[in-house]
Structures are given as structure tokens and as C-alpha cells.
Amino acid sequence: MWLVCSNRCGAGIFRSLQAEVDVDAAGAYESHRFLQPGFICVGCGAPALDLGQVPAEMAADAEEDVAPALLDVLCPVCETAVPVLEVEMECPNCGAYLEPVS
């Protein structure tokens, strides 16, 4: 986790919006857990951004942007190789069902 203020105020102190804190009978800190990631800057109250998540989000976006590969499909009737995105298609030349080329 690497938090920064969205206003870039430079305070460097953040407050969790959704956290549970466990204390003992004397009120001393025992443990904590975050229910949802959400932080605000203590200095100015602006939402905080977790820059530690940026590489994973960029990788996920790059995977979504990859175009599906074209398959060469051979028409069983006219024997024309046709590049298509989906295997279950009809031949644009004769209208026959297309099978994947092995």
C-alpha cells in the first residue's frame, strides 16, 4: 500500500474510512482489519489514492485491450480458408458451416 493525497497537499497522514480496531479491556491496541479500502488525507480531507494498486490495474487493462486472435477456418464445401473471430460461423462464399483448421 502506498497512499498519496489526491490534492497533493503533502501531509502524509491518512485515516481509514472502513476499518475495525480491536482493543483489550484497558483500551490498548490489539489488531485491526480493513473492511473496504478507503482512506482520506488527515491534512486536507481529500480522498487518498493507493499508488500500490497502479501496476496491477494497468496489467488488467492491458489484458482487456488485447484483441481476440483470428482463427483460420476451412470451408468444407468450397475449401476456402476464411479468417474469423468465432468458430461457429457460415462461409461468406457458399454459406456452409465452417470448421477449424487443424
Secondary structure, DSSP 8 states (H G I E B T S, - for coil): --EEETT------EEESSEEEEE-TT--EEEEEESS--EEETTT--BEEEGGGHHHHHHHHHHHHS----EEEE-TTT--EEEESSSS-B-TTT--B-EE--
